[in-house]
Structures are given as structure tokens and as C-alpha cells.
Amino acid sequence: KTKEQLGYYWAVVLPRVQHGLKEFGNELSLAETNAFLNDKFFCKTKTVVIKRGLNEYYYSIRTPRSKSGATIDEMSEFIDKVIRWAAEDLGVYIPSPNEIGAV
């Protein structure tokens, strides 16, 4: 990840998602919004299978990752997922870094 990616995420993406969540009655701090997005989009998922006789039960275990070890591509993919989700589920528009730089 780059300092620019983190700056854009914390200064532009997170506040807009936080505001969008607030519109639906969710009062979250920036840290809580970040934790929510990490859990949703930046985690490792493992599936546990328990077999009982002929039945199989599947459980997903989601473990949020730290962005400290993220690559540039991983961070870019994470931000893109958040932006797409915010637009589709919250109706929130998040400008690209290019749009912000043009202002």
C-alpha cells in the first residue's frame, strides 16, 4: 500500500461511507467504520466442515486482516470493493483520487 492510498481511504472514502451509514441510522466512529469495512472486505475466510453421518455442515470463519502488510494491489482492490459497495448499497458517491486532485 502507499501513503497516498491510505490518505485517500482515511480522508475521502471512510468519511463518506460513515455518512452513508449514518443516513441509515448507524452512528459509527471512523474507527468503527474502518473495522466494519475490514470485516466485510479485508479478511481471510476459511470454511470448516463438520461431517455427521451423511450430513455435512459448513461454517465460515472470517478473520479481519491488518492493512499494515497489504500490497498496493490488495489495497487498491479493497478500496475498489468499498467504493462499489457504497454506491450500490448506500447510494453514496465517492470521487476517485483523480477527481479530487482536479478540484
N, C-alpha and C positions, 0 to 999 in steps of 0.2 A: 504494500500500500504506500501511497505517497502522502506527504503533508497536505498537498492540495486536495486529495480525495477526502481526507479526514476533515479538513476545514470546510469543504463543501457539504459533507454529510452533517456535521455539527451545526453549521451556521445557516444552512438552507433547508436541507432535507428534513432533519429532525424537527425543527420548529413548525414546519408546515404540516407534517404528519401529526404532531402534538395538537395543533389547532384543529385538524380534521377530526381527530379522536374526541376532542372537546365538544365539537358540534354534535356528536352522538352521545354526549353526557358523560364522557370519560375524562376525569381530571387527573392527568398524569404529569409528573415532572419530566424534564428532558431525560434524566437518567432512567426513569421508569419506561419512557417511550423507547429508549435505546434497548433496554432489556427485553421489552416486548418484541421489537423488531429482530433482535438477535435470536430469540427463541423461535420466531416464525421463519426466519430466512437464513440464519447463520449458525446452523447447528449440525452436529453429526447425528444420524439416525441409524439405529440398529434394530433389527427385528428379532424378537425372542419367540421361539416356537415351543409350545408345550404339547406333547402328544399324550392323549389318554385313550387307550383302545383305538378305535377307528377315527376318533375326533382329533383335530389339530386346532390349537388356539394360538393366535398370533397377537403379539403385543409389540408396540413400537416404543423405543426408548429414545428420547430426544435430549441431547446434551449440547447446550449452547457453547460455541467456541469463542475464544478471545480474538479480537481483531488484531492484537499485537503481532501475531505471526502471519497475518494474511498477506498474500501476494497482491500485486497490483491488479491482476486479473480477477482474483477472488473478491477483492473489494469492489471492483467495477461491477461484477456480476451481482453482488449483494445490493449495491446502490440501485442498479437497474431493476432488480426484483422489487425493491421497496417502492420505487417511483411508479412502476406498473401497478402494483397492488394499491397504492394510494389513489391513483387515478380511477381504477376500476371499482374498488370497494368503498372509498371515502369520498370520491368526487373531488379530489384535491389535485390541483395542477402544481407540479414542481418544475421550475425552469431549469434548463441544462446549464452547466458551468459557462458554456459559450454565450448563452443569453444574458447571464448575469454580468459577464465581462463586457458585454456590448452596451450595458446601461450607463 
